């Protein structure tokens, strides 16, 4: 690699590591445990495996799944280990038995899936009875690589998740960025830290992105 490619690669690694830290912080807060080493994890839409690699150290076993063959081949070659597996598959038709995973991570992929309702049904199926799903989503996505996206607004996202009990972490993360390993910069976090929570709740439907943790109903 040349200097610019090396620099870009380092920036991408730092970005993915930061995303992994935020996911881990939210899950740790929701589950009220520091040690998740007895839990199994499924990472949907893992692409090249960078985030999967970062989060895998927290779990007993982590499975990364993606529909793109080249991404899975790269992830398997570079990051595959006995406690970290990468599989080719469709998030809307998961190749796993029911109640296989304690934690499912669905980080900004719903709008790339042709049938997101099927994906949510599959997530519910493969989650253990006391399992949870980290679900991050945007309503204004534009993919830089040109992949088509099918965005839902806040209310349609909530409808998509209607079969789950939803804990909305969006405001928590914005107002306590250090707790949840979020970067301090950016217009929205700076505004959020200056507004009362009641006002933020009213403004929530126009936020660009959201972070939810999902549980089975009545669990």
Secondary structure as UniProt FT lines:
FT   HELIX           3..31
FT   TURN            37..38
FT   STRAND          40..44
FT   TURN            47..48
FT   HELIX           50..56
FT   TURN            57..58
FT   STRAND          61..66
FT   HELIX           69..79
FT   TURN            82..83
FT   STRAND          84..88
FT   TURN            91..92
FT   TURN            98..99
FT   STRAND          101..107
FT   HELIX           110..112
FT   TURN            114..115
FT   HELIX           116..126
FT   STRAND          127..138
FT   TURN            144..145
FT   HELIX           154..160
FT   TURN            161..163
FT   STRAND          164..168
FT   HELIX           170..175
FT   TURN            177..181
FT   HELIX           187..192
FT   TURN            193..194
FT   HELIX           197..203
FT   HELIX           204..206
FT   STRAND          209..216
FT   TURN            217..218
//
